[in-house]
Amino acid sequence: MPAAPYHADVAQGPDCGAAVWLETRDGVRLRMGHWRTGTAGTVLIFPGRTEYIEKYGDAAAEFAKLGYSSIAMDWRGQGLADRLGHEALSGHVLDFGDYQTDVAAMMTALRYLDMPKPYHLVAHSMGGAIGLRALTECLPVASAVFTAPMWGIGVAAALRPLAWTLSWGMRSLGLGDRYTPGTSGNSYVNVSPFEKNLLTRDRAMFDYMATQTATHPELALGGPSLHWVSEALKECRWLDRQPSPSVPALTFLGGDEGIVDPAAIHDRMQRWPGGRLTLVEGGRHEVMMETPEARAAFFAAAGAHFRAAAQDGPEDRGAGAPDT
């Protein structure tokens, strides 16, 4: 696999960080970052919408302290992967199922790079939707950790019919590549004041994200296209109808979540055998980039979850009740 650019200057990850280009079976070029830093296993980081591998350099460093190697993906339409559609900054995707083609390319690369097993999934936001579908299709991981997974989109109940109608109607008129009303091609962290942001209470982590896209604007993404919203709503509805996978799962949800739908997360975890929901008091969307105390608690819990899953059989599962 050919080497790809990796911006170590802003990733702040382990010194061994590198990236490679992947090509999917439908001809889309992706970028995968990897940090071979431990032999206890490999953490498969599934980023959210707008994200890129450098954003998880800090997380890779934390997992390295626990003895794990890590990988992270630039999904199609974002980061340095191929941008699709007319609006390069919208993260356009034809069908949410296409992300599973990206997962397949990732798994081939993992075998080629001989990353240590067992594998453990860590999926954030949109990556949580991609990850849940991948698990239903038998992604070979020992455990899963989710942070603010996009199993529902944060739209007020009264406005959901409008969101469906608008996104589908504009798509049917051939205008699906237009930005969702109220958004633009600007990167959220570069135009939103810290005091009003929905991502984190920690100024240093907010600046970490803002510096990355300010220094390397080619990594940035703007608001979603109407087509993307239509596809995301369809995917969340499909996922809601699926049974929970037989994989031990730990999910983190901030008490001040304002981007994804908390009710969908509560519902899913209540019906996930071997699953547990941890509520982060006062936390916002980016649990892995929250206050130092919240971050320390997250990585400690994730590490314990990985170790237990690697040692325990399928009969050793939690009850799905939330921790507070």
C-alpha positions in Angstrom: 0.0 0.0 0.0 1.4 3.4 -0.9 2.3 5.9 1.8 -0.1 8.8 2.4 0.4 12.2 4.0 0.2 12.2 7.8 0.3 15.6 9.6 2.3 14.7 12.8 2.7 18.4 13.6 -1.0 18.7 14.6 -1.9 15.0 15.4 0.2 15.0 18.6 0.1 11.2 18.5 2.8 8.5 19.0 6.0 9.1 17.1 5.4 6.0 15.0 2.3 7.4 13.4 2.0 6.9 9.6 -0.7 6.7 7.0 -1.4 4.7 3.8 -3.7 5.0 0.8 -6.4 2.4 0.4 -8.6 1.8 -2.6 -12.1 0.4 -2.3 -13.7 -2.1 -4.6 -15.8 0.7 -6.1 -12.7 2.7 -6.9 -12.7 5.3 -4.0 -9.4 6.3 -2.5 -9.3 6.4 1.3 -6.6 7.2 3.9 -5.9 5.0 6.9 -3.7 6.1 9.8 -1.9 3.6 12.0 0.1 3.7 15.2 1.8 0.4 16.1 2.4 1.0 19.8 1.4 -2.1 21.7 0.8 -5.8 21.4 -2.3 -6.2 23.6 -4.5 -5.7 20.5 -5.5 -3.0 18.0 -8.2 -0.3 18.5 -10.2 0.4 15.3 -11.2 4.0 15.6 -14.2 4.9 13.5 -14.4 8.7 13.3 -17.5 10.8 13.0 -18.6 13.1 10.2 -16.2 15.9 9.4 -13.3 14.0 11.1 -9.9 12.7 9.9 -7.2 10.6 11.3 -5.1 13.4 12.9 -8.0 14.2 15.2 -7.3 10.9 16.9 -3.6 11.2 17.4 -4.1 12.2 21.0 -6.5 9.2 21.5 -3.9 6.9 19.9 -1.4 8.1 22.5 -3.8 7.3 25.3 -4.5 3.8 24.0 -0.7 3.3 23.6 -0.4 3.9 27.4 -2.8 1.0 27.8 -0.7 -1.3 25.6 -2.7 -1.0 22.4 -2.0 -0.2 18.8 -4.5 1.9 16.9 -5.8 2.7 13.4 -8.2 5.5 12.2 -9.9 6.1 9.0 -10.6 9.0 6.6 -14.0 7.8 5.3 -15.1 8.6 1.7 -16.0 12.3 1.4 -13.8 13.6 4.2 -10.3 14.1 5.4 -7.9 13.4 2.5 -10.1 10.6 1.1 -11.8 11.2 -2.2 -14.5 13.9 -2.0 -17.7 13.1 -3.8 -20.4 15.2 -5.3 -20.3 18.8 -6.4 -19.8 20.3 -2.9 -16.4 18.9 -1.8 -16.9 20.3 1.7 -20.3 18.6 2.3 -19.1 15.0 3.0 -21.4 13.7 0.3 -22.1 10.0 0.1 -24.4 8.2 -2.3 -25.6 5.6 0.1 -24.7 5.0 3.8 -24.1 1.4 2.9 -21.1 2.6 0.9 -19.2 3.1 4.2 -19.2 -0.6 4.7 -17.2 -0.8 1.5 -14.7 1.4 3.3 -14.7 -0.9 6.3 -14.0 -3.9 4.0 -10.9 -2.0 2.6 -9.8 -1.2 6.1 -10.0 -4.9 7.2 -7.9 -5.9 4.2 -5.3 -3.3 5.2 -5.2 -4.5 8.8 -4.3 -8.0 7.6 -1.7 -6.6 5.2 -0.1 -4.5 8.0 -0.4 -7.4 10.4 -1.8 -5.3 13.2 -1.9 -7.1 16.5 -5.1 -8.9 17.6 -7.6 -8.9 19.1 -9.4 -6.0 17.5 -11.5 -3.6 19.5 -13.9 -1.1 18.0 -14.1 2.6 19.2 -16.7 4.5 17.2 -17.8 8.1 17.6 -20.9 9.8 16.3 -21.4 8.9 12.6 -18.8 6.3 13.1 -21.1 4.8 15.7 -23.7 4.2 12.9 -21.1 2.8 10.6 -19.8 0.6 13.5 -23.2 -0.7 14.5 -24.0 -1.8 10.9 -20.5 -3.4 10.6 -21.2 -5.3 13.8 -24.5 -6.6 12.5 -22.4 -7.8 9.5 -20.0 -9.6 11.8 -17.1 -7.2 12.1 -14.5 -9.4 13.8 -13.9 -7.5 17.1 -13.7 -8.7 20.7 -15.5 -5.6 22.0 -17.0 -2.3 21.1 -16.9 1.2 22.7 -19.2 4.0 21.4 -19.1 7.7 22.2 -22.3 9.7 21.3 -23.1 7.2 18.5 -25.4 8.5 15.8 -28.2 6.0 16.2 -30.6 8.9 15.9 -30.1 12.6 14.8 -30.7 15.4 17.2 -33.8 16.9 15.7 -36.8 18.0 17.8 -39.7 15.5 17.5 -42.0 18.1 16.1 -39.4 18.9 13.3 -38.6 15.4 12.3 -41.3 15.1 9.6 -40.0 18.3 8.1 -36.4 17.0 8.1 -37.6 13.9 6.2 -39.7 15.9 3.8 -37.1 18.6 3.0 -34.1 16.2 2.6 -36.0 13.7 0.5 -37.9 16.4 -1.5 -34.7 18.3 -2.4 -33.0 15.1 -3.3 -35.8 14.1 -5.6 -35.5 17.4 -7.4 -31.8 16.9 -8.0 -30.7 19.4 -5.3 -29.5 16.9 -2.7 -25.9 18.1 -2.9 -26.9 21.5 -1.4 -26.0 22.3 2.2 -28.6 21.7 4.8 -30.3 25.0 5.8 -28.4 26.8 8.5 -25.0 25.3 7.5 -22.3 26.1 5.0 -18.9 25.0 3.8 -17.2 26.4 6.9 -15.6 24.1 9.5 -17.6 24.2 12.8 -14.6 24.6 15.1 -13.1 27.4 13.0 -16.3 29.6 13.0 -17.9 28.7 16.3 -16.9 30.5 19.6 -15.7 28.1 22.3 -18.2 29.5 24.7 -21.2 28.3 22.5 -19.7 25.1 21.1 -21.6 21.8 21.4 -18.4 19.6 21.3 -16.4 20.0 24.6 -16.1 21.9 27.8 -12.3 21.8 27.6 -10.7 24.8 25.9 -7.4 23.0 25.2 -9.1 20.2 23.3 -11.3 22.7 21.4 -8.2 24.5 20.3 -6.5 21.2 19.4 -9.3 20.6 16.9 -9.4 24.1 15.6 -5.7 24.3 15.1 -5.7 21.1 13.0 -8.1 22.4 10.4 -6.7 26.0 10.5 -3.2 24.6 9.8 -4.3 22.0 7.3 -7.6 23.3 5.8 -7.6 20.4 3.3 -8.8 18.2 6.3 -11.8 20.4 7.0 -15.5 19.7 6.2 -18.5 22.0 6.3 -22.2 21.3 6.9 -23.9 18.2 5.5 -25.6 18.0 2.2 -29.4 17.4 2.1 -28.7 14.1 0.4 -26.4 13.1 3.4 -29.2 14.0 5.8 -31.7 11.9 3.9 -29.3 8.9 3.9 -28.5 9.4 7.6 -32.1 9.4 8.5 -32.7 6.2 6.5 -29.7 4.5 8.1 -30.8 5.4 11.6 -34.3 4.0 10.9 -32.8 0.8 9.5 -30.4 0.4 12.5 -33.2 0.8 14.9 -35.0 -2.2 13.5 -31.9 -4.5 13.9 -31.3 -6.7 17.0 -28.3 -5.8 19.1 -25.1 -7.7 18.1 -23.6 -10.3 20.4 -20.5 -8.2 21.1 -19.8 -6.7 24.6 -20.5 -2.9 24.2 -19.8 0.1 26.4 -21.4 3.4 25.3 -20.6 6.9 26.7 -23.1 9.7 26.4 -22.7 13.3 27.6 -25.3 14.8 29.8 -25.4 17.9 27.6 -25.4 16.1 24.2 -26.8 18.4 21.5 -25.9 16.7 18.2 -27.2 13.1 18.2 -30.4 11.8 19.7 -29.9 10.6 23.4 -33.2 8.8 23.4 -32.1 6.5 20.6 -28.9 5.7 22.5 -30.8 4.9 25.7 -33.2 2.7 23.8 -30.4 0.7 22.0 -28.4 0.1 25.2 -31.4 -1.1 27.1 -31.8 -3.9 24.6 -28.1 -4.7 24.1 -27.2 -7.9 26.0 -23.6 -7.4 27.3 -24.0 -3.7 26.9 -23.6 -0.8 29.4 -24.3 2.9 29.1 -22.2 5.4 31.0 -23.5 8.9 31.4 -20.9 11.7 31.6 -22.4 14.4 33.8 -22.2 17.8 32.0 -20.4 16.2 29.0 -20.9 17.3 25.5 -20.5 15.5 22.2 -16.8 14.7 22.2 -16.3 12.5 25.2 -12.8 11.6 24.2 -12.0 15.3 24.0 -13.7 16.4 27.2 -12.2 17.7 30.4 -9.1 15.9 31.7 -11.1 14.2 34.4 -13.7 12.9 31.9 -11.1 11.8 29.4 -9.1 9.9 32.1 -12.3 8.1 33.2 -13.1 7.2 29.6 -9.7 5.7 28.7 -9.5 3.8 32.0 -13.0 2.3 31.4 -12.3 1.5 27.8 -9.1 -0.3 28.7 -10.9 -2.3 31.4 -13.6 -3.2 28.8 -11.0 -4.4 26.3 -9.3 -6.5 28.8 -12.5 -8.1 30.1 -13.7 -8.9 26.6 -10.4 -10.5 25.6 -10.6 -12.8 28.7 -14.3 -13.5 29.2 -16.5 -15.8 27.2 -19.9 -14.8 25.7 -21.6 -15.8 28.9 -19.9 -13.0 30.9 -22.0 -10.1 29.8 -23.3 -7.0 31.6 -27.0 -6.1 32.1 -27.3 -2.9 30.0 -28.1 -0.6 32.9 -26.6 2.9 32.8 -23.8 4.0 35.1 -24.1 7.5 36.5 
